[in-house]
Amino acid sequence: MPEEKYMRRAIELAKKGSGHVNPNPLVGAVIVRDGEIIGEGYHECYGQLHAERNAIANAKKRGNSLEGSTIYVTLEPCCHYGKTPPCTEAIIEEKIARVVVGSDDPNPLVSGKGFQMLREKGIEVIPHFLKEECDAMNHVFFHYIRTGTPYVAMKYAMTMDGKIACYTGDSKWVTGEESRAHVQTLRNHYKGIMAGIRTVLADDPMLNCRIEGGRDPIRIIADSHLRIPIDSQLVRTAGQQPLIVACLPDADEEKAAQLQEKGVEVLRIPGVTTADITEEQKEVISLPVLMKELGARKIDGILLEGGGQLNESALQAGIVDRIYCYIAPKIFGGAQAKTPVEGQGLTRAADAWQFNRIGMQEFGQDILLEYEKAQELQ
């Protein structure tokens, strides 16, 4: 069906903005007249023109008149002034006759008002066209605009027997090159990346994005007692790639000052009491409070690359929205070998955290299973 072809082209264009538009949504637009594409565009960068205006500019650059044309756009056109003028205004001015839309915009400033404004000007509006496909690419935006907190995606790689490292701690490498390359696309997609202090002390990671043209995520370290080494790669590169270290309110002030001198943002977060596998009580930062603080900083999505302790804390806190589970055709064995989720765990199987499988991909000999939090738990 030709109309599906045009919307799928708009989806393809929208995805080109991945890593560059946050906290805005990914949006693509295609303009068609007499069965021919006369203009196309996408939202390329936060603060710059939206997809509809880029598609209109592209059509004009080609010397095309837009009067009587149809525009296919993946998200409801905005109708308010923000960093750019409203797209509904441009559609009306150019006398576009028909607007085919994929997703509704949950932003209260838009949310149906764009459709209403266009219809009042006699423009035909067809909503919810390939809605499921359009919705799927903006799960981060939809969550963030509704909650004000980041969409959290937990990522881990494990062997067939559920190990993320050998009992010695050695983990290079669990998965193959193709899987590891795919992880870099996730680092580009999510605005933030989060790990725990144990990962920092064990691996001294950079947590950057290693693809050409990619965007380095904002690095967030959960470090209740400010144990992060001043000479770690993370701290040494804080001036080039933002680093936030979240600690308890009473964490060492002198260490905090040293980190701040290096360009690190030290974020003091209230503590909560939890129990480890020995049932010993300890105080750690409140992850829900941290998420609110990060949301206020326009961090709309986080890739959680923590170890088993942080993963368990995130699940206990109820902040995990998606899981990327890479499985390699290997077995490490070992009762003491690390697993993706550690901590004390649950006492009853009936209380298990529930997720729905939404995708499966193959990368060489590895498998990626993708899950989303079950709706009834959201």
KAQUIUR-V431208 format. One record per backbone hydrogen bond with DSSP energy under -0.5 kcal/mol. NH is the residue of the N-H (numbers start at 1). CO is the residue of the C=O. Records with the same first field share a line. If there is no record, write none. Layout:
# KAQUIUR-V431208
NH=CO ; CO
This chain:
# KAQUIUR-V431208
4=1
5=1
6=2
7=3
8=4
9=5
10=6
11=7
12=8
13=9
14=10
15=11
16=13
17=14
18=15
20=17
21=17
24=21
27=25
29=41
30=72
31=39
32=70
33=36
36=33
38=31 ; 36
39=31
41=29
43=27
44=42 ; 49
46=20
48=45
54=50
55=51
56=52
57=53
58=54
59=55
60=56
61=57
62=58
63=60
64=59
68=95
69=66
70=32
71=98
72=30
73=71 ; 100
74=28
76=103
82=80 ; 84
88=78
90=86
91=87
92=88
93=89
94=90
95=92
96=91
97=69
98=69
99=124
100=71
101=99 ; 126
102=73
103=74
106=104
110=107
111=105 ; 107
113=110
116=112
117=113
118=114
119=115
120=116
121=117 ; 118
122=119
123=118
124=97
126=99
127=125
129=101
130=128
131=128
134=130
135=131
136=132
137=133 ; 134
138=135
139=136
142=138
143=139
144=140
145=141
146=142
147=143
148=144
150=291
151=300
152=150 ; 319
153=151 ; 302
154=152 ; 322
155=304
156=324
158=326
159=163
160=328 ; 330
161=330
162=159
164=338
165=338
166=170
169=166
173=171
174=171
180=176
181=177
182=178
183=179
184=180
185=181 ; 182
186=182
187=183
188=184
189=185
190=186
192=301
193=218
194=303
195=220
197=222
200=196
201=197
202=198
203=199
204=199 ; 200
210=208
214=211
218=191
219=242
220=193
221=244
222=195
223=221 ; 246
226=223
232=229
236=232
237=233
238=235
240=237
241=237
244=219
245=265
246=221 ; 244
247=245 ; 267
248=224
249=269
251=248
256=252
257=253
258=254
259=255
260=256
261=257
262=258 ; 259
263=260
264=259
265=243
266=264
267=245 ; 265
268=266
269=247 ; 267
272=284
274=282
276=280
279=276
282=274
284=272
286=270
287=285
290=286
291=287
292=288
293=289
294=290
295=291
296=292
297=293 ; 294
298=295
299=294
300=298
302=151
303=192
304=153 ; 302
305=194 ; 303
311=307
312=308
313=309
314=310
315=311
316=312
317=313
318=314 ; 315
319=314
320=314
321=152 ; 319
322=152
323=371
324=154
325=323 ; 369
326=156 ; 324
327=367
328=158
330=328
337=334
342=308
344=275
351=348
352=349
356=372
358=370
359=370
361=368
363=366
366=363
367=327
368=361
369=325 ; 367
370=359
371=323
372=356
373=321
374=354
377=374
378=375
